Amino acid sequence: MTHAMHESVVALINEVRQVIDQFLRSRIDVEEFSAKLKALDVKDILVTYKEDFKKNAELVYYLDALMLLSSLQDELDFQVAEYGANVALEDMRYLEELLDKFPET
């Protein structure tokens, strides 16, 4: 694992946590929530470290976090319509669990 990858993924997760918090506190609406999530560079990070993920099983938690974020970007409107705003709280909790599993750098 590279330090740069760790820093990129952690920064991204922290940014998403802030956006989810804003949404859950009704500071932004679902449209702004969706726009902010879609503006993040999740796919770029996935592409940048694609080979690392294939070669190093220890990176599974980073990959899980990025895949969750990618899914949120692509399916947020459906998830909120289907499950309500609580889906964002569940996603935030899962991201926090993944952060706890990241190795110390």
C-alpha positions as CSV (number, residue, x, y, z in Angstrom):
1,M,0.0,0.0,0.0
2,T,1.2,3.4,-0.8
3,H,0.9,6.3,1.5
4,A,-0.6,8.4,-1.3
5,M,-3.4,5.8,-1.8
6,H,-4.1,5.7,1.9
7,E,-4.3,9.5,2.1
8,S,-6.4,9.8,-1.1
9,V,-9.0,7.2,0.2
10,V,-9.1,8.6,3.7
11,A,-9.6,12.1,2.4
12,L,-12.4,11.0,0.1
13,I,-14.2,9.1,2.9
14,N,-13.9,12.1,5.2
15,E,-15.4,14.3,2.5
16,V,-18.2,11.9,1.9
17,R,-18.9,11.7,5.7
18,Q,-19.2,15.5,5.8
19,V,-21.6,15.5,2.8
20,I,-23.7,12.8,4.4
21,D,-23.8,14.7,7.7
22,Q,-25.0,17.8,5.8
23,F,-27.7,15.8,4.2
24,L,-28.8,14.1,7.4
25,R,-29.0,17.5,9.2
26,S,-31.1,18.8,6.3
27,R,-28.5,21.4,5.4
28,I,-28.6,20.2,1.8
29,D,-31.3,18.6,-0.2
30,V,-31.1,15.2,-2.0
31,E,-30.3,16.9,-5.3
32,E,-27.3,18.8,-3.8
33,F,-26.3,15.6,-1.9
34,S,-26.3,13.7,-5.2
35,A,-24.4,16.4,-7.1
36,K,-21.7,16.6,-4.4
37,L,-21.2,12.9,-4.4
38,K,-21.0,12.6,-8.1
39,A,-18.4,15.4,-8.2
40,L,-15.9,13.2,-6.2
41,D,-13.1,11.5,-8.0
42,V,-13.9,7.9,-6.8
43,K,-13.5,6.3,-10.2
44,D,-10.1,8.1,-10.8
45,I,-8.8,6.6,-7.6
46,L,-10.1,3.1,-8.5
47,V,-8.4,3.3,-11.9
48,T,-5.1,4.7,-10.4
49,Y,-4.8,1.8,-8.0
50,K,-6.5,-0.9,-10.0
51,E,-3.3,-3.0,-10.3
52,D,-2.5,-2.6,-6.6
53,F,-6.0,-3.9,-5.7
54,K,-5.5,-7.0,-7.9
55,K,-2.1,-7.8,-6.4
56,N,-2.5,-7.0,-2.7
57,A,-5.4,-8.6,-0.7
58,E,-4.6,-6.4,2.3
59,L,-6.1,-3.5,0.3
60,V,-9.6,-5.1,0.4
61,Y,-11.0,-2.5,2.9
62,Y,-9.8,0.4,0.7
63,L,-11.5,-1.3,-2.3
64,D,-14.7,-1.9,-0.4
65,A,-14.9,1.7,0.6
66,L,-14.3,2.9,-3.0
67,M,-16.8,0.4,-4.3
68,L,-19.4,1.7,-1.8
69,L,-18.8,5.2,-2.8
70,S,-19.0,4.4,-6.5
71,S,-22.3,2.6,-5.9
72,L,-23.5,5.7,-4.0
73,Q,-22.6,7.9,-6.9
74,D,-24.4,5.7,-9.4
75,E,-27.5,4.6,-7.4
76,L,-28.1,7.3,-4.8
77,D,-31.3,8.6,-6.3
78,F,-32.8,5.0,-6.3
79,Q,-31.5,4.2,-2.8
80,V,-33.0,7.3,-1.2
81,A,-36.3,6.9,-3.1
82,E,-36.5,3.2,-2.1
83,Y,-35.1,3.2,1.4
84,G,-35.3,6.9,2.5
85,A,-32.6,9.1,4.0
86,N,-31.6,6.5,6.5
87,V,-29.6,4.7,3.8
88,A,-27.1,7.5,4.0
89,L,-26.7,6.9,7.8
90,E,-26.1,3.2,7.2
91,D,-23.5,4.1,4.5
92,M,-21.7,6.5,6.8
93,R,-21.6,3.9,9.6
94,Y,-20.1,1.3,7.2
95,L,-17.5,3.8,6.0
96,E,-16.5,4.4,9.6
97,E,-16.2,0.7,10.2
98,L,-13.9,0.4,7.1
99,L,-11.8,3.3,8.3
100,D,-11.2,1.5,11.5
101,K,-9.9,-1.5,9.5
102,F,-7.3,0.6,7.5
103,P,-3.8,0.0,8.7
104,E,-2.0,2.7,10.5
105,T,0.4,4.5,8.2
